[in-house]
Amino acid sequence: MTSPIAALVDRIDRRIGRRADPPSLWPTDFGALISHAAIVAFLVLTVTGLALALVYQPSVEPVTYRGSSELYDGQELPGAFASIIHISEDLPGGLLLRRLHVAAAHLMMIALVAHLLRTLATGAFRHPRLQTHLTGVGLLLVALGFTYTGDLLPFGLVSGSSLRIAEAVLNSTPFVGEQLVELLFDGELPSQRLLTLAWVGHVFLLPGAFVGLLGLHLFLVHRRRPALRPRADIDVERTALGRPLWPDAFLRFSLLTAGLSALLLISSAMVPWSDLEFEGPFLTAEATNSVHPHWALFFLTGGLRIVPAIDLAIGGVRITNVLVAGVVIPGLLVLALTLYPFIERVLTRDRREHHTLDHLLDLPLRAGVVTVMTTVSAVLAIGGGVDVISYWTGIAVEQVVVAFRVLAILLPVGLGTAAVLASRRRLARRQARAQQGGGR
């Protein structure tokens, strides 16, 4: 008699495994490991997040903390911050659990950004994988939502910095800005309504959206098959390469999960990821511009610090530097990520199916666009730390800001132009070699 587990495995194998029609084949190259790392990090985030949610209190109301922390024992603290101190200082393994949660969040963001950048650089978004790319963009946006709401929940000084950024950006948004601020902040800062909404989003809504998009993404990967590097011995365009989902790819993913989980655990024991004891609770008077939010949001703070003061009225719409830095530039970057595959398809008139990955320099248009997007994002992200750079170098912060304003224009243009020229030279050399070979 066949066991229920064996019957289930056999059914999965017939539908999406080695005996499926066509058989499921999953890549094993470095690019696949990047995407798998994001999934592992999300699994760790889910397990640790569920444990933390059982103890965390999303409250801005002051409470008197009584516990093991000598720094805060007997002090009146916001309820959310007090619960974080309670988790870190009074619960066995609580600090390690929080560090593991934060370390996994870092890993997931790094893996998602690297995977999306690789997809753009290699042309893995081309037909028939456009929908797969779009779900990847959606996953990145949801992860940024995770990052922002996660910054708010501890209600420390970093939370105060993130709140100030959100309030300024929303206030600058035409037509709906003031209404959104009133809706979210309830006319006060700190806002119990905003903290509650952040908690609901972080614990329920965003995980649900991420799971849904991830399931769709993996389904599309299974249906379309991942694109692979070209090989001299095999026609990858016609021959599917990889390993069966069951048991080969499953076992490899299990080993990767165990290895990355162990590394996250070791790093959490050694690195003080987001320890809040010396950060302090959110106090309106102390939430200064010198406090930096999560690194994944540096591109936003960098824009707010680099973009010069603007205050124009065009057609009844007030345009400020906060609007440009907080809404326009991030919106353009997201639009570029989303629309570039369509733009490339129209401009190149290429509607063929592609199952191999390109080199970044195989197409001048793509080389230039990816280089410009990456450079702009990097300059903005690094620009978020102009005060730190000023402190390290001894240069006045005003001069550092001016230097970044110049870099934000010249560096993307210069590097983008260099990438286009390098791509054209590469294609010219390839064409010359092909002609020489044909002549022989």
C-alpha positions in Angstrom: 0.0 0.0 0.0 1.4 3.4 -1.0 1.8 5.9 1.9 0.0 9.3 1.6 3.4 11.1 1.5 4.7 8.9 -1.3 1.5 9.4 -3.2 1.8 13.2 -2.8 5.4 13.2 -3.9 4.5 11.1 -7.0 1.7 13.4 -7.9 3.9 16.5 -7.6 6.6 14.7 -9.6 4.0 14.0 -12.4 2.8 17.6 -12.4 6.0 19.7 -11.9 8.8 17.2 -11.5 11.1 15.1 -13.7 8.1 13.1 -15.1 6.1 16.2 -16.0 5.5 17.1 -19.6 7.8 18.9 -20.1 10.0 17.9 -17.1 10.7 20.7 -14.7 14.4 21.8 -14.9 15.9 24.4 -12.6 19.2 26.2 -13.0 22.1 25.7 -10.7 24.3 28.7 -11.6 25.3 31.6 -9.4 22.3 33.7 -10.5 19.9 31.0 -9.3 21.6 31.0 -5.9 21.0 34.7 -5.6 17.3 34.3 -6.1 17.2 31.3 -3.8 19.0 33.3 -1.1 16.1 35.8 -1.1 13.6 33.0 -0.6 15.7 31.6 2.3 15.9 35.0 3.9 12.1 35.4 3.6 11.6 32.0 5.3 13.8 33.1 8.2 12.0 36.4 8.4 8.7 34.7 8.5 9.7 32.3 11.4 11.4 35.0 13.5 8.7 37.6 12.7 5.9 35.3 13.9 7.8 34.8 17.2 8.4 38.6 17.6 4.8 39.5 16.8 3.6 37.5 19.8 5.4 39.8 22.2 5.6 43.2 20.4 3.1 45.9 21.4 2.3 48.5 18.7 1.6 51.4 21.1 2.9 54.9 21.4 1.4 55.4 24.9 4.0 55.8 27.6 4.6 52.9 30.0 7.1 52.5 32.8 9.6 49.8 31.9 10.6 47.4 34.6 13.3 44.9 33.5 16.9 43.9 33.2 18.0 46.9 31.2 19.9 49.1 33.6 19.7 52.0 31.1 15.9 52.1 31.0 14.7 50.4 34.2 12.2 52.6 35.9 12.0 55.0 32.9 8.8 56.0 31.0 9.0 54.8 27.4 6.7 54.5 24.4 5.0 51.1 24.6 6.5 49.9 21.3 10.0 50.8 22.3 9.5 49.3 25.8 8.4 46.0 24.2 11.5 45.9 22.0 13.7 46.4 25.1 11.7 43.7 26.9 12.3 41.3 24.0 16.0 42.1 23.8 16.9 42.3 27.5 14.4 40.1 29.4 13.4 37.2 27.1 15.8 34.3 26.8 17.2 34.4 23.2 15.2 37.5 22.4 18.1 39.7 21.4 19.4 36.9 19.1 16.0 36.5 17.6 15.8 40.2 16.8 19.3 40.2 15.3 18.4 37.2 13.2 15.3 38.9 11.9 17.2 42.1 11.0 20.1 40.1 9.4 17.6 38.2 7.3 16.0 41.4 6.2 19.4 42.7 5.0 20.1 39.5 3.1 16.7 39.5 1.4 17.1 43.1 0.2 20.6 42.5 -1.1 19.5 39.3 -2.9 16.5 41.0 -4.5 18.4 44.0 -5.7 21.2 41.8 -7.1 18.8 39.4 -8.8 16.9 42.3 -10.4 20.1 44.0 -11.5 21.3 40.7 -13.0 18.0 40.2 -14.8 18.3 43.7 -16.4 22.0 43.3 -17.3 21.6 39.9 -19.0 18.3 40.5 -20.8 16.6 37.7 -18.8 13.4 39.8 -19.0 12.9 39.2 -22.7 10.1 37.2 -24.2 8.7 34.8 -22.9 9.8 35.9 -19.4 8.4 39.5 -19.2 5.8 38.6 -16.7 8.4 36.9 -14.5 10.4 40.2 -14.5 7.4 42.3 -13.6 6.6 40.1 -10.6 10.2 40.5 -9.5 9.8 44.3 -9.6 6.7 43.8 -7.5 8.6 41.7 -5.0 11.2 44.5 -4.6 8.6 47.1 -4.0 6.9 44.9 -1.3 10.3 44.3 0.3 10.9 48.1 0.4 7.5 48.3 2.2 8.8 45.7 4.6 11.9 47.8 5.2 10.0 51.0 5.9 7.4 49.6 8.2 10.0 47.6 10.0 11.9 50.8 10.6 8.8 52.3 12.2 7.9 49.4 14.6 10.7 49.7 17.2 9.8 53.4 17.7 13.4 54.4 18.2 15.3 57.4 16.8 15.5 55.7 13.4 11.7 55.5 13.5 11.6 59.2 14.1 13.8 59.9 11.1 11.6 57.7 8.9 8.5 59.4 10.2 9.8 62.8 9.4 10.7 61.7 5.8 7.3 60.2 5.2 5.5 63.3 6.5 7.6 65.7 4.4 7.2 63.6 1.2 3.5 63.1 1.7 3.0 66.8 2.4 4.8 67.7 -0.8 2.5 65.5 -3.0 0.1 67.5 -5.0 -3.7 67.2 -4.6 -3.7 64.2 -2.1 -0.7 65.0 0.2 -2.5 66.9 3.0 -5.3 64.3 3.0 -2.9 61.4 3.3 -1.0 63.1 6.1 -4.2 63.6 8.0 -5.4 60.1 7.3 -2.1 58.4 8.4 -0.8 60.7 11.1 -4.2 61.6 12.6 -3.0 65.2 13.0 -0.2 64.4 15.4 3.4 63.0 15.6 4.0 60.5 17.0 0.8 58.9 15.6 -0.8 55.8 17.1 -2.8 55.3 13.9 0.3 55.2 11.8 2.1 52.8 14.1 -1.0 50.5 14.1 -1.2 50.7 10.3 2.5 49.9 10.0 2.1 46.9 12.3 -0.8 45.5 10.3 1.0 46.1 7.1 4.3 44.5 8.3 2.7 41.5 9.9 -0.3 40.7 7.7 -0.7 42.7 4.5 2.9 42.8 3.1 3.7 39.1 3.9 0.5 38.1 2.2 1.4 40.2 -0.9 4.9 38.8 -0.9 3.8 35.2 -0.7 1.3 35.8 -3.5 3.8 37.4 -5.8 6.5 34.9 -4.9 4.2 32.0 -5.7 3.3 33.6 -9.1 7.0 34.3 -9.7 8.0 30.7 -9.1 5.1 29.4 -11.1 6.2 31.6 -14.1 9.8 30.4 -13.6 8.6 26.8 -13.8 6.4 27.5 -16.9 8.9 29.6 -18.8 12.1 27.9 -17.7 15.0 30.1 -16.5 17.3 31.6 -19.1 20.8 30.3 -19.0 24.3 31.3 -20.1 25.2 30.3 -23.7 27.4 27.2 -24.1 29.6 26.2 -27.0 28.8 22.5 -26.7 25.0 22.7 -26.4 22.3 24.8 -28.2 20.7 26.3 -25.1 18.0 28.0 -27.2 16.7 24.5 -28.2 17.8 22.3 -25.3 16.5 22.7 -21.7 19.3 22.5 -19.2 19.2 22.2 -15.4 18.2 19.8 -12.7 14.8 18.3 -12.0 12.8 20.1 -9.3 12.3 16.8 -7.3 14.5 15.6 -5.7 17.6 17.3 -7.1 16.8 21.0 -7.0 14.8 20.5 -3.7 17.8 18.9 -2.0 20.1 21.7 -3.2 17.7 24.3 -2.0 17.5 22.5 1.4 21.3 22.5 1.7 21.4 26.2 0.8 18.7 27.0 3.3 20.6 25.2 6.1 23.9 26.9 5.1 22.5 30.4 4.9 20.5 30.0 8.1 23.7 28.9 9.9 25.5 31.9 8.5 22.7 34.3 9.6 22.7 32.7 13.0 26.5 33.1 13.4 26.4 36.7 12.2 23.6 37.4 14.6 25.6 36.1 17.5 28.6 38.3 16.5 27.2 41.4 15.0 24.9 43.9 16.9 22.3 44.1 14.1 19.9 46.9 15.1 20.5 46.8 18.8 18.3 49.6 20.1 19.5 50.0 23.7 21.9 52.9 22.9 19.7 54.3 20.2 16.9 55.5 22.5 13.2 55.9 22.0 11.6 58.3 19.5 11.4 61.8 20.9 10.2 64.5 18.5 13.0 66.9 19.6 15.7 64.3 19.1 14.7 62.9 15.7 17.3 65.0 13.9 18.7 64.8 10.3 21.8 63.1 11.5 19.8 59.9 12.1 19.8 57.6 9.1 17.1 55.1 8.2 17.6 51.6 6.8 20.3 51.5 4.1 17.7 50.3 1.5 16.1 53.8 1.9 19.3 55.7 1.5 18.5 56.6 -2.1 15.5 58.5 -0.7 17.4 60.4 2.0 20.2 61.0 -0.5 17.9 62.7 -2.9 16.4 64.8 -0.1 19.9 66.0 0.8 21.3 66.4 -2.7 18.5 68.0 -4.7 18.8 71.8 -4.3 16.0 73.9 -2.9 13.1 74.3 -5.3 9.8 76.0 -4.8 7.8 76.6 -8.0 4.1 76.8 -8.9 3.2 75.4 -12.3 -0.4 75.1 -13.3 -1.5 75.3 -9.7 0.8 72.5 -8.7 3.6 73.4 -6.2 6.9 71.7 -7.1 9.4 71.5 -4.3 12.8 69.7 -3.9 11.1 67.3 -1.5 8.6 66.4 -4.2 11.4 65.9 -6.7 13.6 63.8 -4.4 10.9 61.9 -2.6 8.3 61.2 -5.4 9.6 62.1 -8.9 13.1 60.5 -8.8 12.0 57.2 -7.1 8.9 57.1 -9.4 11.1 57.4 -12.4 13.4 54.7 -11.2 10.5 52.3 -10.7 9.1 53.2 -14.0 12.4 52.5 -15.7 12.6 49.1 -14.0 9.1 48.3 -15.1 8.9 49.8 -18.6 12.5 49.2 -19.9 11.7 45.7 -21.3 8.8 47.2 -23.3 11.0 50.0 -24.6 13.8 47.7 -25.6 11.4 45.4 -27.4 9.9 48.4 -29.4 13.3 50.0 -30.2 15.0 46.8 -31.3 11.9 45.3 -32.9 12.9 42.0 -31.4 9.9 39.8 -30.6 11.7 36.4 -30.7 11.8 34.0 -27.8 15.2 34.2 -26.0 16.4 31.4 -23.7 20.0 32.5 -23.3 21.5 35.3 -21.2 23.4 38.2 -22.8 26.6 39.9 -21.7 25.8 43.5 -20.4 27.7 44.9 -23.4 25.9 42.8 -26.1 23.3 45.6 -26.6 24.4 49.3 -26.4 20.9 50.5 -25.4 20.7 48.1 -22.5 24.3 48.8 -21.4 23.7 52.5 -21.3 20.3 52.4 -19.5 21.4 49.8 -16.9 24.6 51.8 -16.2 22.7 55.1 -15.8 20.1 53.6 -13.5 22.7 51.8 -11.3 24.9 54.9 -11.1 22.0 57.3 -10.2 20.8 54.9 -7.5 24.4 54.5 -6.1 25.0 58.2 -6.1 21.7 58.9 -4.3 22.4 56.1 -1.8 25.9 57.3 -1.0 24.6 60.8 -0.9 22.4 59.9 2.1 25.6 59.9 4.2 27.0 63.4 3.2 27.2 64.3 6.9 29.3 61.1 7.6 31.5 61.8 4.6 32.0 65.3 5.8 33.0 64.1 9.3 35.4 61.5 7.9 37.1 63.9 5.4 37.0 67.1 7.3 35.3 68.8 4.3 32.4 71.1 5.1 29.1 69.4 4.5 27.9 72.1 2.2 30.9 71.4 -0.1 30.2 67.7 0.0 26.6 68.3 -1.0 27.7 70.4 -4.0 30.1 67.7 -5.0 27.3 65.1 -5.0 25.1 67.4 -7.0 27.7 67.5 -9.7 28.3 63.8 -9.5 24.6 63.1 -9.7 24.6 64.7 -13.2 28.1 64.0 -14.6 28.7 60.5 -13.4 25.6 58.8 -14.8 26.1 60.6 -18.1 29.8 59.8 -18.3 29.5 56.1 -17.3 26.5 55.6 -19.4 28.2 57.0 -22.5 31.3 54.9 -21.7 29.2 51.8 -21.5 27.5 52.5 -24.8 30.8 53.1 -26.5 32.3 49.9 -25.0 29.3 47.9 -26.2 29.7 49.3 -29.7 33.4 48.4 -29.8 32.6 44.9 -28.5 30.0 44.4 -31.3 32.3 45.8 -33.9 35.1 43.4 -32.9 32.6 40.5 -32.9 31.4 41.5 -36.4 35.0 41.8 -37.7 35.9 38.3 -36.3 32.7 36.9 -38.0 33.7 38.4 -41.3 37.2 37.1 -41.1 35.9 33.6 -40.3 33.4 33.9 -43.2 36.2 35.0 -45.5 38.2 31.9 -44.7 
